[in-house]
Amino acid sequence: MSDPRTTRPNIGLLTAPATWQTVDLISDLHLQASETATFDAWRDYMARTPADAVLILGDLFEVWVGDDAAAQDPFLQSCAEVLRQTAQRAHVGFMPGNRDFLVGPDYLGACGVEALSDPTLFELGTQRILLSHGDALCLDDKPYQAFRLQARNPEWQQAFLAKPLAERQEFARSLRALSESQKHEGMSFADADPDMSLFWLTQAQANRLIHGHTHQPADHALGTAQRHVLSDWSLDHSPLRAQVFRLQRAGGSERLDWR
């Protein structure tokens, strides 16, 4: 098996038009019907952000078992309405995360949202920034990497989506229960592998990497490059967080607290 640290990724490309002066990045909201405060904050943010584009870098949803589930779920329909309204005045992009990698073209298309590949090179003026959800970079989480390899296989996805909706929902519940038990046991997210991060940046000819997934918002130096980790959103449980990473075409970036 090839070493992922030296395996060239399939890098997508997103070039910002000249009209994009301000671009917001968010990730890891884990939206779910039972956590109303987080949803309300996200809905408020999407309605009021002045950004010309909002790029969602994965795990917008706590779980996704297929686009057909949205037709039977009022909460997912409410999320779709928020996305639709935002997409009418700003560009909205969505990159799959480890919880919602099955979000498909039917749902995104109905919401007016652009699908982004992971990773994607984002060109904003003269800036070249590599965007990723980040889970593929966390090599120390070996059980997850084994599941990821299986679950990102198109044949596995086709077989899973062919199962009855109730069976898919039960599978998702079992994964969430496992995740919650690991949290209670004090297990933490693995961090992005620095060698793999640098290799991706070299392949993309970029000097900034922005990702989510780890729930450890921070800014890191990678030699002469930088790695920015996005915040998760959690307003129903402590620690309370709802952070936006804002980029400017003129240069510079800032973290905004949307609480």
Buried (B, 14 or more C-beta within 10 A) or exposed (E): EEEBBEEEBEBBEBEBEEEBBBBBBBBBBBBBEEBEBBBEBBBEBBEEBEBBBBBBBBBBBBBBBBBBBBEEBEBBEBBBEBBBBBBEEBBBBBBBBBBBBBBBEEBBEEBBBBBBBBBBBBEBBEBBBBBBBBBBBBBEBEEBBEEBEEBBEEEEBEEBBEBEBEEBBEBBEEEBEEBEEEEEEEEEBBBBBBBBBBBBBEBBEBBBBBBBBBBBBEEBEBEEBBBBBBBBBBBBEEEBBBBBBBBBBEEEBEEEEBE
